[in-house]
Amino acid sequence: MDVLGIDLAKRSFDATLLMGNGVQHYASFANTAEGFSELSAWLAPLCAAPLQACMEATNVYWLDLATFLYAAGHTVSVVNPARIKGFALATLQRNKTDKLDSALIAAFCLKHQPKAWQPPSEQERHLRALVRHRDDLLQTQLQQQNRLRDCSDELVKRSLQKLIELLGSELEAVEQDIESELQAQSTTKSNLALLDSVVGIGLLTAAKLLAEMPNLAEYESAKAAGADVGLSPSEYQSGTSVRRRSRMSKIGKASVRAALYWPAITAKRHCPAMRAFAERLAARGKPKMVIIGAVMRKLIHICYGVLKHQTPYDPAKAFPRSAPPT
């Protein structure tokens, strides 16, 4: 199969078509609907059969192009930029330009055949947009609160207070919209109820999971879900003398990882089974932050389980050996 490597930027993208016979073709296009049409016209005389297009998950610039190529019948793969960077290091790439990057992505696609991407539904896109908008509003509100705390001018203080109140009103409105969106369809409504049964997972954390990981129940395993969030332990060992302490990998969905921190604190305090789990780790000498990371990882495993099996949280299943009664 012919492969198409795409290096995306906000306003344009570079494309390298790598043919099955080893011949390469290169072109650059605007990252617009007109540019997408020009890409199709460029590809038409070069390859007759559908191809596999590969691009990095860079910000949000890739989504429209990926959706366009998918609708055109091509196989689309969207990969973590860290994989492309690692491939460049492994192949001793010494130069970096947009053209070379598109060729590198094409070579990566040909060698590793990354899995096919499925476009999100309209509801999933809308929910994700709302959840990310709420995150931005929270960040802006925190910035203005910090400015207010350090401000000494009364006129500026009054202006900042009005702005903070407006942001608070907008946050409430967006959170209501998120809840309405989750209740709009039977599937998301059911999944929300299942996630809400997990101690520590509330409406907004459930919304984050359903927005950023809508296919959570389709992962190969709970460990795979935890790894995609960056919660799996990363070990470092060499020979008999080098053995560093395991750390959280942090290679994955950072926003989901951040959203699980306070739910982990809540679960550790209010869920007897999770508290016993944390106490066992503490008895083995694990530091506080390592325990919190383990609880976060356990939470994502539990969320995967309740969605996979469509059953509410049951500590006897999540902690089969030593789950105290709730």
Secondary structure by P-SEA (a helix, b strand, c coil): cbbbbbbbcccbbbbbbbccccbbbbbcccccaaaaaaaaaaaccccccbbbbbbcccccccaaaaaaaaaabbbbbbbcaaaaaaaaaaaccccccaaaaaaaaaaaaaacccbbbbbbcaaaaaaaaaaaaaaaaaaaaaaaaaaaaacccaaaaaaaaaaaaaaaaaaaaaaaaaaaaaaccaaaaaaaaaaaacccccaaaaaaaaaacccccccccaaaaaaaacccbbbbbccccccccccccccccaaaaaaaaaaaaaaacccaaaaaaaaaaaaacccaaaaaaaaaaaaaaaaaaaaacccccccccccccccccc
